[in-house]
Amino acid sequence: MTEKDARKELMRRANEISPTVHVGKDGLDQGLFDEITAQLKKNRLIKVKVLSNSEDGAKDAAETIAENTGAVIVDVRGGVIVVTDKRTWTSLSQKKF
């Protein structure tokens, strides 16, 4: 499976879930990164909602989240970021049919 196919598959799975982490006016801090890491260990695929009162834009927040948590950003649309852990990403990217 190519990276494009893996991205499509993860976006299909993400359609069914709602955002569980919200980035608000406090912005991105270590507590938020810890929460994202904990949820990724449990669920392997999560959505992060960047609220309009946040200082960061969604794309900037996605880059910061990826750097600080070691996660893979699947997609950024509007204020919603779809995030997965590295093992899920690599297993889907290397899957053969």
Residue frames relative to the residue before (quaternion, step in Angstrom):
aa qw qx qy qz dx dy dz
M 1.0000 0.0000 0.0000 0.0000 0.00 0.00 0.00
T 0.3873 -0.7208 0.5255 0.2331 3.56 -0.90 0.89
E 0.6682 -0.4825 0.3635 0.4343 3.57 -1.27 0.17
K 0.6150 0.5481 -0.3456 0.4494 3.57 1.07 -0.69
D 0.6657 0.4883 -0.2954 0.4807 3.59 0.97 -0.86
A 0.6294 0.5252 -0.3306 0.4677 3.58 1.03 -0.78
R 0.6403 0.5210 -0.3172 0.4668 3.58 0.99 -0.83
K 0.6456 0.5199 -0.3157 0.4617 3.60 0.98 -0.84
E 0.6586 0.5157 -0.3036 0.4563 3.56 0.95 -0.91
L 0.6794 0.4771 -0.2956 0.4726 3.58 0.92 -0.87
M 0.6314 0.5131 -0.3377 0.4732 3.61 1.04 -0.64
R 0.6082 0.5371 -0.3477 0.4698 3.58 1.10 -0.68
R 0.6686 0.4864 -0.2925 0.4804 3.58 0.97 -0.86
A 0.6648 0.5286 -0.2997 0.4345 3.58 1.02 -0.80
N 0.5132 0.6519 -0.4142 0.3743 3.60 1.20 -0.38
E 0.7176 0.4819 -0.2416 0.4409 3.55 1.05 -0.79
I 0.7050 0.4382 -0.2761 0.4845 3.61 1.19 -0.26
S 0.3328 -0.7233 0.5655 0.2152 3.55 -1.24 0.45
P 0.6478 -0.5297 0.3605 0.4121 3.61 -1.16 0.43
T 0.1781 -0.8036 0.5628 0.0759 3.58 -0.87 0.97
V 0.7267 0.2938 -0.2074 0.5853 3.60 1.27 -0.24
H 0.1135 -0.7984 0.5900 0.0394 3.56 -0.91 0.95
V 0.2241 -0.7481 0.6127 0.1213 3.56 -0.96 0.96
G 0.0632 -0.8323 0.5505 -0.0142 3.56 -0.50 1.21
K 0.8231 -0.2554 0.1778 0.4751 3.52 -1.21 -0.58
D 0.5926 0.5611 -0.3735 0.4410 3.62 1.18 -0.35
G 0.4005 -0.7498 0.4468 0.2788 3.57 1.25 -0.32
L 0.6932 -0.4496 0.3653 0.4290 3.52 -1.29 -0.45
D 0.0955 0.7848 -0.6068 0.0819 3.56 -0.78 1.04
Q 0.7355 -0.4359 0.2784 0.4378 3.57 -1.27 0.15
G 0.6122 0.5576 -0.3479 0.4396 3.59 1.04 -0.69
L 0.6535 0.5034 -0.3036 0.4768 3.56 1.03 -0.79
F 0.6459 0.5105 -0.3192 0.4693 3.59 0.99 -0.79
D 0.6382 0.5198 -0.3224 0.4675 3.59 1.03 -0.77
E 0.6489 0.5155 -0.3134 0.4636 3.58 1.01 -0.81
I 0.6412 0.5138 -0.3188 0.4725 3.59 0.97 -0.83
T 0.6544 0.5127 -0.3086 0.4622 3.59 0.93 -0.89
A 0.6635 0.5030 -0.3045 0.4627 3.59 0.94 -0.87
Q 0.6794 0.4803 -0.2973 0.4683 3.59 0.93 -0.83
L 0.6283 0.5257 -0.3408 0.4613 3.60 1.07 -0.65
K 0.6225 0.5300 -0.3446 0.4613 3.60 1.04 -0.70
K 0.7057 0.4623 -0.2537 0.4731 3.55 1.04 -0.81
N 0.8339 0.2607 -0.0893 0.4783 3.59 0.74 -1.07
R 0.3279 -0.7901 0.4501 0.2563 3.61 1.26 -0.46
L 0.7786 0.0968 -0.0728 0.6157 3.63 1.22 -0.33
I 0.0904 0.8040 -0.5805 0.0921 3.59 -0.66 1.09
K 0.3233 -0.6941 0.5983 0.2361 3.51 -1.38 0.20
V 0.1623 -0.7540 0.6314 0.0812 3.53 -1.12 0.81
K 0.2019 -0.7814 0.5827 0.0952 3.57 -0.80 1.03
V 0.1933 -0.7532 0.6199 0.1049 3.58 -0.82 1.04
L 0.3032 -0.7872 0.5140 0.1554 3.55 -0.43 1.25
S 0.6363 -0.5784 0.3611 0.3608 3.56 -1.18 0.55
N 0.6734 0.4884 -0.3109 0.4597 3.62 1.15 -0.45
S 0.4618 0.6755 -0.4462 0.3625 3.58 1.27 0.16
E 0.5259 -0.6369 0.4660 0.3172 3.55 -1.15 0.66
D 0.7167 0.4409 -0.2358 0.4862 3.57 1.10 -0.75
G 0.4258 -0.6429 0.5649 0.2937 3.53 -1.23 0.54
A 0.6785 -0.5102 0.3348 0.4090 3.57 -1.22 0.33
K 0.6738 0.4959 -0.3103 0.4514 3.61 0.91 -0.83
D 0.6487 0.4990 -0.3161 0.4798 3.58 0.99 -0.80
A 0.6453 0.5162 -0.3153 0.4666 3.57 0.99 -0.85
A 0.6342 0.5385 -0.3300 0.4459 3.59 1.00 -0.80
E 0.6563 0.5034 -0.3103 0.4686 3.59 0.95 -0.85
T 0.6623 0.5055 -0.3011 0.4639 3.58 0.95 -0.86
I 0.6369 0.5208 -0.3203 0.4696 3.59 1.00 -0.83
A 0.6604 0.5102 -0.3111 0.4547 3.58 0.90 -0.89
E 0.6635 0.5113 -0.3059 0.4525 3.60 0.95 -0.83
N 0.7717 0.4101 -0.1950 0.4453 3.56 0.85 -0.99
T 0.7552 0.3638 -0.2174 0.5000 3.61 1.11 -0.43
G 0.4156 -0.7102 0.4751 0.3116 3.59 1.18 -0.35
A 0.4582 0.6853 -0.4393 0.3570 3.57 1.25 0.38
V 0.4112 -0.6684 0.5572 0.2713 3.55 -1.36 0.17
I 0.3145 -0.7306 0.5759 0.1888 3.57 -0.85 0.98
V 0.2825 -0.7760 0.5457 0.1421 3.56 -0.65 1.15
D 0.7938 -0.1548 0.1572 0.5667 3.57 0.82 -0.99
V 0.1326 -0.7409 0.6509 0.0987 3.54 -1.29 0.53
R 0.1027 0.7805 -0.6076 0.1050 3.55 -0.67 1.13
G 0.8171 0.0012 -0.0447 0.5748 3.53 -0.61 1.12
G 0.7595 -0.3142 0.2575 0.5081 3.55 -0.63 -1.13
V 0.6009 0.5640 -0.3513 0.4443 3.59 1.25 0.27
I 0.1350 -0.7771 0.6135 0.0388 3.53 -0.92 1.05
V 0.1989 -0.7554 0.6128 0.1195 3.58 -0.88 0.95
V 0.0648 -0.8168 0.5713 -0.0468 3.55 -0.67 1.21
T 0.0349 -0.7747 0.6308 0.0259 3.56 -1.09 0.76
D 0.5202 -0.6191 0.4710 0.3525 3.55 -1.25 0.28
K 0.6712 -0.5417 0.3311 0.3826 3.57 -1.22 0.48
R 0.6566 0.5218 -0.3433 0.4229 3.61 0.91 -0.76
T 0.6260 0.5122 -0.3414 0.4787 3.61 1.04 -0.67
W 0.6525 0.5271 -0.3081 0.4490 3.56 0.94 -0.93
T 0.7102 0.4546 -0.2770 0.4607 3.59 0.79 -0.98
S 0.6477 0.5123 -0.3371 0.4522 3.60 0.98 -0.71
L 0.6743 0.4669 -0.3016 0.4862 3.61 1.01 -0.72
S 0.6594 0.5246 -0.3124 0.4386 3.60 0.96 -0.82
Q 0.7511 0.3919 -0.2072 0.4892 3.57 1.05 -0.73
K 0.4374 0.7148 -0.4474 0.3126 3.56 1.29 -0.03
K 0.1810 -0.7799 0.5932 0.0843 3.56 -0.96 0.88
F 0.2206 -0.7740 0.5794 0.1288 3.56 -1.08 0.72
